[in-house]
Amino acid sequence: MIVAESAYLAVTAALLVAALGKLRDVPGFARSVAAYRVLPGRLAWPAAAGVLAAELAAAALLLVPGGRRWGAVVAGALFAAFLAAMASVVRRRMTVDCGCFGGRDLVGAGTLVRTGLLLVLAVTAAVAGPVVFEPVQLAVAAVLLGLAVLPARLLRADRPMSGPRPGTRFEVAGAPEPAGDRVMYALVSPECGLCAAMLPEFAAAAARLEVVLVSAVDGHDGDGLPMVVDPDVFERNDIPWPPYVVVTGRARTVLAAGGAAEPAQLEQILNRAGTVAPR
């Protein structure tokens, strides 16, 4: 019984750590949500905000005896949704940052097991309902949380989500031959809100170098920029999420690459590629 009576503390701690990790980098968490590609890109920010609010609300309810069962139900629903999204990523053989605790864990066997165990703890807390707090519950909850988190550490995927590295070749099907010695490939998605917001920045960069938009699906308004559709471009180049920029030299050799969800990030990539801003 002490295990069941301590489950709510373990779930509360997991929710608070997860929420605080996400709050340190909300834009990064929104990009992780978009990378799952289970929601339209324009919903990435609302979904990220909703997850954060739900995690904090569930944690608060779990700490109040009268709301403990409802908090456990909300937590269970969150973990179930996370588990379904991760299973979808694994099934599609995608490389995605799970965005779970503000770290850089890739979705895989470890994150699936961890989330499944947290779901079991949430269900256990819901069944146990409100219980009288005893100090021993803190120790038991710490053990339960450690056992839930351990599989993700043991089964952690080591391959980084770095995208194409400088010096390698950027592989994109159907792109025109470069006209100059610098080409910026801006990888976007038609339902990605961050991509739509960055289109004017990509268009402005055309004053400095050749710019080509690249998408896995059709349906873009390219803001006057040339567009290439390559269904496998993200997986082929190990690119985690849009908007993402790759600057290449001749023969499509990568000079610099990285996520470009903000103008400052785009400018950093262009500077690393040695592209001079117009005067």
ChimeraX attribute file (.defattr): number of C-alpha atoms within 10 A of each C-alpha:
attribute: neighborCount
match mode: 1-to-1
recipient: residues
	/A:1	6
	/A:2	11
	/A:3	16
	/A:4	20
	/A:5	22
	/A:6	27
	/A:7	27
	/A:8	31
	/A:9	25
	/A:10	24
	/A:11	29
	/A:12	25
	/A:13	15
	/A:14	19
	/A:15	26
	/A:16	19
	/A:17	17
	/A:18	19
	/A:19	22
	/A:20	16
	/A:21	17
	/A:22	23
	/A:23	16
	/A:24	11
	/A:25	13
	/A:26	19
	/A:27	17
	/A:28	18
	/A:29	27
	/A:30	21
	/A:31	24
	/A:32	21
	/A:33	27
	/A:34	29
	/A:35	25
	/A:36	24
	/A:37	19
	/A:38	14
	/A:39	15
	/A:40	15
	/A:41	25
	/A:42	17
	/A:43	16
	/A:44	26
	/A:45	19
	/A:46	12
	/A:47	17
	/A:48	22
	/A:49	17
	/A:50	11
	/A:51	17
	/A:52	21
	/A:53	13
	/A:54	19
	/A:55	23
	/A:56	20
	/A:57	16
	/A:58	26
	/A:59	25
	/A:60	16
	/A:61	19
	/A:62	27
	/A:63	15
	/A:64	13
	/A:65	14
	/A:66	13
	/A:67	15
	/A:68	23
	/A:69	24
	/A:70	17
	/A:71	30
	/A:72	29
	/A:73	19
	/A:74	21
	/A:75	32
	/A:76	25
	/A:77	16
	/A:78	20
	/A:79	21
	/A:80	18
	/A:81	14
	/A:82	20
	/A:83	19
	/A:84	14
	/A:85	20
	/A:86	24
	/A:87	17
	/A:88	15
	/A:89	20
	/A:90	15
	/A:91	9
	/A:92	9
	/A:93	12
	/A:94	21
	/A:95	23
	/A:96	26
	/A:97	24
	/A:98	24
	/A:99	25
	/A:100	21
	/A:101	18
	/A:102	20
	/A:103	14
	/A:104	14
	/A:105	22
	/A:106	23
	/A:107	25
	/A:108	22
	/A:109	17
	/A:110	20
	/A:111	25
	/A:112	22
	/A:113	18
	/A:114	22
	/A:115	25
	/A:116	18
	/A:117	19
	/A:118	26
	/A:119	25
	/A:120	18
	/A:121	27
	/A:122	30
	/A:123	22
	/A:124	21
	/A:125	30
	/A:126	24
	/A:127	14
	/A:128	19
	/A:129	20
	/A:130	18
	/A:131	14
	/A:132	7
	/A:133	12
	/A:134	10
	/A:135	8
	/A:136	10
	/A:137	20
	/A:138	15
	/A:139	12
	/A:140	19
	/A:141	24
	/A:142	16
	/A:143	15
	/A:144	20
	/A:145	21
	/A:146	12
	/A:147	14
	/A:148	21
	/A:149	19
	/A:150	14
	/A:151	18
	/A:152	21
	/A:153	12
	/A:154	10
	/A:155	15
	/A:156	16
	/A:157	17
	/A:158	8
	/A:159	9
	/A:160	13
	/A:161	16
	/A:162	13
	/A:163	21
	/A:164	21
	/A:165	17
	/A:166	16
	/A:167	13
	/A:168	13
	/A:169	17
	/A:170	24
	/A:171	17
	/A:172	19
	/A:173	13
	/A:174	11
	/A:175	16
	/A:176	11
	/A:177	10
	/A:178	17
	/A:179	10
	/A:180	10
	/A:181	12
	/A:182	22
	/A:183	25
	/A:184	28
	/A:185	25
	/A:186	25
	/A:187	25
	/A:188	29
	/A:189	26
	/A:190	18
	/A:191	18
	/A:192	22
	/A:193	20
	/A:194	23
	/A:195	24
	/A:196	21
	/A:197	14
	/A:198	19
	/A:199	20
	/A:200	14
	/A:201	16
	/A:202	24
	/A:203	18
	/A:204	12
	/A:205	19
	/A:206	14
	/A:207	11
	/A:208	16
	/A:209	19
	/A:210	19
	/A:211	23
	/A:212	23
	/A:213	24
	/A:214	29
	/A:215	23
	/A:216	17
	/A:217	14
	/A:218	14
	/A:219	11
	/A:220	16
	/A:221	11
	/A:222	18
	/A:223	13
	/A:224	10
	/A:225	15
	/A:226	13
	/A:227	23
	/A:228	20
	/A:229	19
	/A:230	18
	/A:231	15
	/A:232	15
	/A:233	18
	/A:234	23
	/A:235	14
	/A:236	14
	/A:237	17
	/A:238	18
	/A:239	25
	/A:240	23
	/A:241	27
	/A:242	25
	/A:243	29
	/A:244	23
	/A:245	28
	/A:246	29
	/A:247	27
	/A:248	24
	/A:249	19
	/A:250	15
	/A:251	11
	/A:252	22
	/A:253	20
	/A:254	23
	/A:255	25
	/A:256	22
	/A:257	27
	/A:258	22
	/A:259	22
	/A:260	26
	/A:261	22
	/A:262	15
	/A:263	13
	/A:264	10
	/A:265	15
	/A:266	23
	/A:267	16
	/A:268	15
	/A:269	21
	/A:270	23
	/A:271	13
	/A:272	12
	/A:273	20
	/A:274	13
	/A:275	16
	/A:276	10
	/A:277	12
	/A:278	7
	/A:279	3
